[in-house]
Amino acid sequence: MDILPYLKGKKAAIDRMLEQVLPEESAFPPRLHQAMRYALLAGGKRLRPILAIAAAEAAGGDGNAVLREACALELIHTYSLIHDDLPAMDNDDFRRGLPTTHTVFGEAVAILAGDALLTEAFAILSSSAASRSSKQHIIEVIKLVAEAAGSRGLIGGQVVDLESEGKAIDKNLLDYIHTRKTGCLITASVLLGALLAGSTSEQIACLRDYGAAIGLAFQITDDILDVTESTQTLGKTAGSDQKKNKATYPALHGIEEARNKQQALYADALNSLQTFDEKGDPLRCIARYIIERNA
């Protein structure tokens, strides 16, 4: 299948829902809500909520039925980007082709906007319990996403990433950084859709493997693009990893080996989907998209 129309259609639906779940800019305090909307609605691939929808469909569910919960993932992802761009962390000036949130609204409001997006994500997830017959699935999803975003997931990976700048690290620590700071939330996105669609335990296990493979592949692709693409193409500052002496696959293994690892992870992702019929084709195509994208 041609994955681009699928991605475009799902992104449009997600963008409409994101408009609905956030407070209006005029809601008090307005500057906070302006900053939240600025960061969240600035664009982006919306890959994490799309993965949740595609996983629900692969398991035989209705992707539209998980749309609202899937959008919570984008709030968490955007919060992490706001904080990642701060001067105390990566000190970046551009994100999604626009000035970063802290350069527009100031550091204090940017921090609080990120905090608010993270908190709002869990309000969205918990509020969906009232409309679902299985409350247990929502409880499982909240636990899953919280762990993926916390000290054993995204935040833990970010901390080790910062601590590793300018240091020689081995492959195991690099994999720890990448699987936590990027991979955990991507895997959780896939599993969110699967759980809410009532997937079997076998399907959950296969989709967990799929998420782990594409999560690592996504970050390796980011590492490569930081070296090979321009700031204009990426929508964020190119070459920043090298300037900060960050631990990356190209830095540790070289570009060629990094590309080889991409291909191996793509093969792992496809292998994990063998039990799924054509309903799993969007997931298969997204795995290819992840390693072939240029931004």
GIQUI-V651835 format. One line per field, one symbol per residue. ss: DSSP state (H for helix, E for strand, C for the rest). phi: phi as a letter, one per 40 degrees, with the letter a starting at -180 (. if undefined). burial: + if it has 24 or more other ideal C-beta (glycine too) atoms within 12 Angstrom, else -. Layout:
# GIQUI-V651835
ss = ???
phi = ???
burial = ???
This chain:
# GIQUI-V651835
ss = CCHHHHHHHHHHHHHHHHHHHCCCCCCCCHHHHHHHHHHHCCCCCCHHHHHHHHHHHHCCCCHHHHHHHHHHHHHHHHHHHHHHCCCCCCCCCEECCEECHHHHHCHHHHHHHHHHHHHHHHHHHHHHHHHCCCHHHHHHHHHHHHHHHCCCCHHHHHHHHHHCCCCCCCHHHHHHHHHHHHHHHHHHHHHHHHHHCCCCHHHHHHHHHHHHHHHHHHHHHHHHHHHHCCHHHHCCCCCHHHHCCCCCHHHHHCHHHHHHHHHHHHHHHHHHCCCCCHHHHHHHHHHHHHHHCCC
phi = .cccccccccccccccccdcccccdccccccccccccdcccchhcfcccccccccccccgcccccbdccccdccccdcdccdccccdcbcfccbafgbdcdcccbgccccdcccdcccccdcccccccccbbcbcccccccccdccccccccbdcdcccccccccgbcbcdccccddccccbcccccccccdcccccgcccccccccccccccccccccccddccccbbcccccgaccgcccccfccbccccbgcccccccdccccccccccbccccccccdccccdcddcbcba
burial = --+--++--++-+++-++--+++--------+++++++++++-++++++++++++++++-+-+-++++++++++++++++++++++--++-+-+++---+++-++---++++++++++-+++-+++-+---+----++-+++-+++-+++--++++++-+++-++---+----++++++++++++++++++++++++++---++-++++++++++++++++++++++------+++++-++----+++++++-----++-++--++-+++-++--+--++-++++++++++-+-+
